[in-house]
Amino acid sequence: MVYDPQKHHRRSIRLKGYDYSQQGAYFVTICNKGRHCFFGEVIDQSMILNDAGIMVDKWVQELPNKFPDIKCDVWQVMPNHFHAIIINNGNPVGADLCVGPNNAADVSFSPNNSTPKLLGEHKGSPLYRVIQWFKTMTTNEYIRGVKNAGWPEFNGKLWQRNYWEHIIRDQKSYDRIAQYIINNPANWDTDRLKGADKEPN
């Protein structure tokens, strides 16, 4: 297939200029590629994890061990996707200072402060790096499950390239999203992520 920039362009789903290492809470959704039900099934409105789903759940719980400033507050592994509220508690004690940006485009100025803010690498744990590590660890273990335990094979990549994220700005939004995650198995029959689909643009 010949690359066509009009058809194959990818729009960034990250908020332009937002520092994803700053303290805050994020609603994150990650789908496996093709949305195949690799991680279990919903029975009587309850999520029943298979061995692969238990594996994914295990790596969710490992995130704070890898990233001490990160906490998964509410999460749910579904048959073909994963929801979580990921909280960045701020920089861990002893974190390295951020490194300099690669170019001038990586610097922004606050209207009330002439001090430049670096938008490249930051101290703390940027959300994209947390997600990247999670995808890598779960993919590697899933591959071992395919080889050693007969788990269903996946084509190309286990996870979609992108992920959905939403910045949680207040308690009302947090409560609504947390309830959505908790109720996700009960609402599986009407979940827009239930069927096989293409990657997000």
Phi and psi in degrees as GROMACS dihedral restraints (atoms count N, CA, C in turn):
[ dihedral_restraints ]
;  ai    aj    ak    al  type     phi  dphi    fc
    3     4     5     6     1   -81.5    20    10
    4     5     6     7     1   135.1    20    10
    6     7     8     9     1   -65.9    20    10
    7     8     9    10     1   127.3    20    10
    9    10    11    12     1  -122.0    20    10
   10    11    12    13     1   109.7    20    10
   12    13    14    15     1   -60.3    20    10
   13    14    15    16     1   -23.5    20    10
   15    16    17    18     1   -75.0    20    10
   16    17    18    19     1   -28.9    20    10
   18    19    20    21     1   -97.4    20    10
   19    20    21    22     1   -34.1    20    10
   21    22    23    24     1  -108.6    20    10
   22    23    24    25     1    10.1    20    10
   24    25    26    27     1   -67.1    20    10
   25    26    27    28     1   151.9    20    10
   27    28    29    30     1  -117.4    20    10
   28    29    30    31     1   127.5    20    10
   30    31    32    33     1   -91.9    20    10
   31    32    33    34     1   131.4    20    10
   33    34    35    36     1   -64.8    20    10
   34    35    36    37     1   134.5    20    10
   36    37    38    39     1   -97.7    20    10
   37    38    39    40     1     2.6    20    10
   39    40    41    42     1   -88.8    20    10
   40    41    42    43     1   147.8    20    10
   42    43    44    45     1   -71.9    20    10
   43    44    45    46     1   119.1    20    10
   45    46    47    48     1   -60.5    20    10
   46    47    48    49     1   128.9    20    10
   48    49    50    51     1    82.9    20    10
   49    50    51    52     1    -2.2    20    10
   51    52    53    54     1   -84.4    20    10
   52    53    54    55     1   135.2    20    10
   54    55    56    57     1   -85.4    20    10
   55    56    57    58     1   101.4    20    10
   57    58    59    60     1   -77.8    20    10
   58    59    60    61     1     4.6    20    10
   60    61    62    63     1  -101.4    20    10
   61    62    63    64     1    -3.9    20    10
   63    64    65    66     1   -77.0    20    10
   64    65    66    67     1   161.1    20    10
   66    67    68    69     1   -61.0    20    10
   67    68    69    70     1   134.6    20    10
   69    70    71    72     1   167.7    20    10
   70    71    72    73     1   178.4    20    10
   72    73    74    75     1  -123.2    20    10
   73    74    75    76     1   142.4    20    10
   75    76    77    78     1  -133.1    20    10
   76    77    78    79     1   135.9    20    10
   78    79    80    81     1   -92.9    20    10
   79    80    81    82     1   118.0    20    10
   81    82    83    84     1  -119.1    20    10
   82    83    84    85     1   136.8    20    10
   84    85    86    87     1  -128.4    20    10
   85    86    87    88     1   129.1    20    10
   87    88    89    90     1  -124.7    20    10
   88    89    90    91     1   128.2    20    10
   90    91    92    93     1  -108.1    20    10
   91    92    93    94     1   146.5    20    10
   93    94    95    96     1   -76.8    20    10
   94    95    96    97     1   155.3    20    10
   96    97    98    99     1   -66.0    20    10
   97    98    99   100     1   126.0    20    10
   99   100   101   102     1    86.0    20    10
  100   101   102   103     1    -7.8    20    10
  102   103   104   105     1    53.3    20    10
  103   104   105   106     1    45.0    20    10
  105   106   107   108     1   -81.0    20    10
  106   107   108   109     1   146.4    20    10
  108   109   110   111     1   -83.4    20    10
  109   110   111   112     1    75.7    20    10
  111   112   113   114     1   -84.8    20    10
  112   113   114   115     1   -19.0    20    10
  114   115   116   117     1  -107.9    20    10
  115   116   117   118     1     6.3    20    10
  117   118   119   120     1   135.3    20    10
  118   119   120   121     1  -161.0    20    10
  120   121   122   123     1  -147.4    20    10
  121   122   123   124     1   159.6    20    10
  123   124   125   126     1   -96.4    20    10
  124   125   126   127     1   122.8    20    10
  126   127   128   129     1  -127.1    20    10
  127   128   129   130     1   125.9    20    10
  129   130   131   132     1    50.9    20    10
  130   131   132   133     1    44.7    20    10
  132   133   134   135     1    64.9    20    10
  133   134   135   136     1    20.5    20    10
  135   136   137   138     1  -124.0    20    10
  136   137   138   139     1   141.1    20    10
  138   139   140   141     1   -82.5    20    10
  139   140   141   142     1   121.7    20    10
  141   142   143   144     1  -107.8    20    10
  142   143   144   145     1   107.1    20    10
  144   145   146   147     1   -75.3    20    10
  145   146   147   148     1   137.0    20    10
  147   148   149   150     1   -88.4    20    10
  148   149   150   151     1  -171.3    20    10
  150   151   152   153     1   -61.1    20    10
  151   152   153   154     1   -37.9    20    10
  153   154   155   156     1   -67.1    20    10
  154   155   156   157     1   -39.2    20    10
  156   157   158   159     1   -66.1    20    10
  157   158   159   160     1   -39.0    20    10
  159   160   161   162     1   -62.5    20    10
  160   161   162   163     1   -37.8    20    10
  162   163   164   165     1   -62.7    20    10
  163   164   165   166     1   -45.9    20    10
  165   166   167   168     1   -61.1    20    10
  166   167   168   169     1   -44.4    20    10
  168   169   170   171     1   -60.3    20    10
  169   170   171   172     1   -38.1    20    10
  171   172   173   174     1   -61.1    20    10
  172   173   174   175     1   -43.4    20    10
  174   175   176   177     1   -72.5    20    10
  175   176   177   178     1   -27.0    20    10
  177   178   179   180     1   -59.7    20    10
  178   179   180   181     1   -45.1    20    10
  180   181   182   183     1   -70.6    20    10
  181   182   183   184     1   -17.2    20    10
  183   184   185   186     1   -83.3    20    10
  184   185   186   187     1   -14.6    20    10
  186   187   188   189     1   -54.6    20    10
  187   188   189   190     1   -46.0    20    10
  189   190   191   192     1   -65.9    20    10
  190   191   192   193     1   -24.6    20    10
  192   193   194   195     1   -72.7    20    10
  193   194   195   196     1   -34.8    20    10
  195   196   197   198     1   -78.8    20    10
  196   197   198   199     1   -40.8    20    10
  198   199   200   201     1  -122.1    20    10
  199   200   201   202     1    95.0    20    10
  201   202   203   204     1   -61.2    20    10
  202   203   204   205     1   -20.8    20    10
  204   205   206   207     1   -91.5    20    10
  205   206   207   208     1     5.1    20    10
  207   208   209   210     1  -111.7    20    10
  208   209   210   211     1   140.3    20    10
  210   211   212   213     1  -136.8    20    10
  211   212   213   214     1   133.1    20    10
  213   214   215   216     1   -94.0    20    10
  214   215   216   217     1   111.5    20    10
  216   217   218   219     1   -86.4    20    10
  217   218   219   220     1   -48.0    20    10
  219   220   221   222     1  -136.2    20    10
  220   221   222   223     1   132.9    20    10
  222   223   224   225     1  -150.5    20    10
  223   224   225   226     1   162.3    20    10
  225   226   227   228     1  -152.0    20    10
  226   227   228   229     1   120.5    20    10
  228   229   230   231     1   -84.9    20    10
  229   230   231   232     1   123.7    20    10
  231   232   233   234     1  -107.4    20    10
  232   233   234   235     1   172.9    20    10
  234   235   236   237     1   -53.8    20    10
  235   236   237   238     1   -36.7    20    10
  237   238   239   240     1  -133.2    20    10
  238   239   240   241     1     9.7    20    10
  240   241   242   243     1  -156.1    20    10
  241   242   243   244     1   179.8    20    10
  243   244   245   246     1  -144.0    20    10
  244   245   246   247     1   130.7    20    10
  246   247   248   249     1  -114.6    20    10
  247   248   249   250     1   145.3    20    10
  249   250   251   252     1  -157.6    20    10
  250   251   252   253     1   151.4    20    10
  252   253   254   255     1   -99.4    20    10
  253   254   255   256     1   113.7    20    10
  255   256   257   258     1  -105.7    20    10
  256   257   258   259     1   124.3    20    10
  258   259   260   261     1  -109.4    20    10
  259   260   261   262     1   127.8    20    10
  261   262   263   264     1   -96.7    20    10
  262   263   264   265     1   111.1    20    10
  264   265   266   267     1   -82.0    20    10
  265   266   267   268     1     1.5    20    10
  267   268   269   270     1   108.7    20    10
  268   269   270   271     1   179.5    20    10
  270   271   272   273     1   -73.6    20    10
  271   272   273   274     1   132.9    20    10
  273   274   275   276     1   -67.4    20    10
  274   275   276   277     1   156.6    20    10
  276   277   278   279     1   -58.8    20    10
  277   278   279   280     1   130.8    20    10
  279   280   281   282     1    85.3    20    10
  280   281   282   283     1     9.4    20    10
  282   283   284   285     1   -65.0    20    10
  283   284   285   286     1   145.5    20    10
  285   286   287   288     1   -69.5    20    10
  286   287   288   289     1   149.9    20    10
  288   289   290   291     1   -68.9    20    10
  289   290   291   292     1   153.9    20    10
  291   292   293   294     1   -66.7    20    10
  292   293   294   295     1   150.9    20    10
  294   295   296   297     1   -87.1    20    10
  295   296   297   298     1   165.7    20    10
  297   298   299   300     1   -68.4    20    10
  298   299   300   301     1   150.9    20    10
  300   301   302   303     1   -70.4    20    10
  301   302   303   304     1   160.2    20    10
  303   304   305   306     1   -78.5    20    10
  304   305   306   307     1   -28.3    20    10
  306   307   308   309     1  -154.1    20    10
  307   308   309   310     1   174.1    20    10
  309   310   311   312     1   -63.7    20    10
  310   311   312   313     1   -25.1    20    10
  312   313   314   315     1   -67.6    20    10
  313   314   315   316     1   -15.5    20    10
  315   316   317   318     1   -89.7    20    10
  316   317   318   319     1     9.4    20    10
  318   319   320   321     1  -120.0    20    10
  319   320   321   322     1   135.4    20    10
  321   322   323   324     1  -129.3    20    10
  322   323   324   325     1   158.7    20    10
  324   325   326   327     1  -118.6    20    10
  325   326   327   328     1   132.0    20    10
  327   328   329   330     1   -71.1    20    10
  328   329   330   331     1   142.0    20    10
  330   331   332   333     1   -62.1    20    10
  331   332   333   334     1   -25.6    20    10
  333   334   335   336     1  -101.7    20    10
  334   335   336   337     1     8.7    20    10
  336   337   338   339     1  -151.8    20    10
  337   338   339   340     1   130.4    20    10
  339   340   341   342     1   -84.8    20    10
  340   341   342   343     1    -1.2    20    10
  342   343   344   345     1   -75.8    20    10
  343   344   345   346     1   126.3    20    10
  345   346   347   348     1   -68.9    20    10
  346   347   348   349     1   145.9    20    10
  348   349   350   351     1  -108.6    20    10
  349   350   351   352     1   128.6    20    10
  351   352   353   354     1   -83.4    20    10
  352   353   354   355     1   130.8    20    10
  354   355   356   357     1  -109.6    20    10
  355   356   357   358     1    10.0    20    10
  357   358   359   360     1   -89.3    20    10
  358   359   360   361     1  -112.9    20    10
  360   361   362   363     1   -84.6    20    10
  361   362   363   364     1   137.6    20    10
  363   364   365   366     1  -123.0    20    10
  364   365   366   367     1   156.3    20    10
  366   367   368   369     1   -67.3    20    10
  367   368   369   370     1   157.6    20    10
  369   370   371   372     1    87.6    20    10
  370   371   372   373     1  -167.8    20    10
  372   373   374   375     1  -118.8    20    10
  373   374   375   376     1    99.7    20    10
  375   376   377   378     1   -59.5    20    10
  376   377   378   379     1   143.9    20    10
  378   379   380   381     1   -57.3    20    10
  379   380   381   382     1   -41.3    20    10
  381   382   383   384     1   -61.4    20    10
  382   383   384   385     1   -34.6    20    10
  384   385   386   387     1   -71.1    20    10
  385   386   387   388     1   -37.0    20    10
  387   388   389   390     1   -62.1    20    10
  388   389   390   391     1   -46.8    20    10
  390   391   392   393     1   -65.3    20    10
  391   392   393   394     1   -41.3    20    10
  393   394   395   396     1   -59.7    20    10
  394   395   396   397     1   -45.3    20    10
  396   397   398   399     1   -64.0    20    10
  397   398   399   400     1   -43.7    20    10
  399   400   401   402     1   -59.7    20    10
  400   401   402   403     1   -45.6    20    10
  402   403   404   405     1   -62.8    20    10
  403   404   405   406     1   -42.2    20    10
  405   406   407   408     1   -63.6    20    10
  406   407   408   409     1   -47.9    20    10
  408   409   410   411     1   -66.5    20    10
  409   410   411   412     1   -42.9    20    10
  411   412   413   414     1   -69.4    20    10
  412   413   414   415     1   -37.4    20    10
  414   415   416   417     1   -63.8    20    10
  415   416   417   418     1   -46.1    20    10
  417   418   419   420     1   -60.0    20    10
  418   419   420   421     1   -42.5    20    10
  420   421   422   423     1   -73.4    20    10
  421   422   423   424     1   -33.2    20    10
  423   424   425   426     1   -63.6    20    10
  424   425   426   427     1   -40.7    20    10
  426   427   428   429     1   -59.6    20    10
  427   428   429   430     1   -40.8    20    10
  429   430   431   432     1   -64.1    20    10
  430   431   432   433     1   -35.9    20    10
  432   433   434   435     1   -66.2    20    10
  433   434   435   436     1   -36.9    20    10
  435   436   437   438     1   -62.5    20    10
  436   437   438   439     1   -45.4    20    10
  438   439   440   441     1   -71.8    20    10
  439   440   441   442     1   -40.0    20    10
  441   442   443   444     1  -103.9    20    10
  442   443   444   445     1   -20.3    20    10
  444   445   446   447     1  -129.2    20    10
  445   446   447   448     1     4.7    20    10
  447   448   449   450     1    73.5    20    10
  448   449   450   451     1    25.4    20    10
  450   451   452   453     1   -64.1    20    10
  451   452   453   454     1   152.1    20    10
  453   454   455   456     1   -58.4    20    10
  454   455   456   457     1   138.0    20    10
  456   457   458   459     1   -74.8    20    10
  457   458   459   460     1   152.4    20    10
  459   460   461   462     1  -115.6    20    10
  460   461   462   463     1   158.3    20    10
  462   463   464   465     1  -100.2    20    10
  463   464   465   466     1   110.5    20    10
  465   466   467   468     1    84.0    20    10
  466   467   468   469     1   -79.2    20    10
  468   469   470   471     1  -129.0    20    10
  469   470   471   472     1   146.9    20    10
  471   472   473   474     1   -71.7    20    10
  472   473   474   475     1   -42.9    20    10
  474   475   476   477     1  -108.0    20    10
  475   476   477   478     1   152.8    20    10
  477   478   479   480     1   -62.3    20    10
  478   479   480   481     1   153.7    20    10
  480   481   482   483     1   -62.1    20    10
  481   482   483   484     1   -43.8    20    10
  483   484   485   486     1   -97.0    20    10
  484   485   486   487     1   179.0    20    10
  486   487   488   489     1  -147.5    20    10
  487   488   489   490     1   159.5    20    10
  489   490   491   492     1   -95.0    20    10
  490   491   492   493     1   139.4    20    10
  492   493   494   495     1  -142.6    20    10
  493   494   495   496     1   150.2    20    10
  495   496   497   498     1  -139.5    20    10
  496   497   498   499     1   127.8    20    10
  498   499   500   501     1   -75.5    20    10
  499   500   501   502     1   125.1    20    10
  501   502   503   504     1   -88.5    20    10
  502   503   504   505     1   117.2    20    10
  504   505   506   507     1  -100.5    20    10
  505   506   507   508     1   -17.1    20    10
  507   508   509   510     1  -156.0    20    10
  508   509   510   511     1   173.6    20    10
  510   511   512   513     1   -65.3    20    10
  511   512   513   514     1   -37.4    20    10
  513   514   515   516     1   -61.9    20    10
  514   515   516   517     1   -44.4    20    10
  516   517   518   519     1   -65.4    20    10
  517   518   519   520     1   -41.6    20    10
  519   520   521   522     1   -58.8    20    10
  520   521   522   523     1   -48.1    20    10
  522   523   524   525     1   -61.6    20    10
  523   524   525   526     1   -41.3    20    10
  525   526   527   528     1   -65.1    20    10
  526   527   528   529     1   -44.0    20    10
  528   529   530   531     1   -69.3    20    10
  529   530   531   532     1   -41.5    20    10
  531   532   533   534     1   -59.9    20    10
  532   533   534   535     1   -41.5    20    10
  534   535   536   537     1   -67.0    20    10
  535   536   537   538     1   -37.4    20    10
  537   538   539   540     1   -60.0    20    10
  538   539   540   541     1   -45.4    20    10
  540   541   542   543     1   -63.9    20    10
  541   542   543   544     1   -46.0    20    10
  543   544   545   546     1   -61.4    20    10
  544   545   546   547     1   -38.7    20    10
  546   547   548   549     1   -86.8    20    10
  547   548   549   550     1    -0.2    20    10
  549   550   551   552     1   -55.9    20    10
  550   551   552   553     1   -44.9    20    10
  552   553   554   555     1   -61.4    20    10
  553   554   555   556     1   -37.8    20    10
  555   556   557   558     1   -66.9    20    10
  556   557   558   559     1   -24.9    20    10
  558   559   560   561     1  -103.8    20    10
  559   560   561   562     1    17.2    20    10
  561   562   563   564     1   -58.3    20    10
  562   563   564   565     1   -38.9    20    10
  564   565   566   567     1   -62.2    20    10
  565   566   567   568     1   -25.6    20    10
  567   568   569   570     1  -110.7    20    10
  568   569   570   571     1     9.9    20    10
  570   571   572   573     1   -71.0    20    10
  571   572   573   574     1   127.9    20    10
  573   574   575   576     1   -67.0    20    10
  574   575   576   577     1   -15.5    20    10
  576   577   578   579     1   -93.1    20    10
  577   578   579   580     1     4.3    20    10
  579   580   581   582     1   -66.7    20    10
  580   581   582   583     1   -44.1    20    10
  582   583   584   585     1   -84.9    20    10
  583   584   585   586     1   163.2    20    10
  585   586   587   588     1   -63.5    20    10
  586   587   588   589     1   142.7    20    10
  588   589   590   591     1  -155.2    20    10
  589   590   591   592     1   176.8    20    10
  591   592   593   594     1   -86.1    20    10
  592   593   594   595     1   168.8    20    10
  594   595   596   597     1   -66.6    20    10
  595   596   597   598     1   153.0    20    10
  597   598   599   600     1   -66.5    20    10
  598   599   600   601     1   149.0    20    10
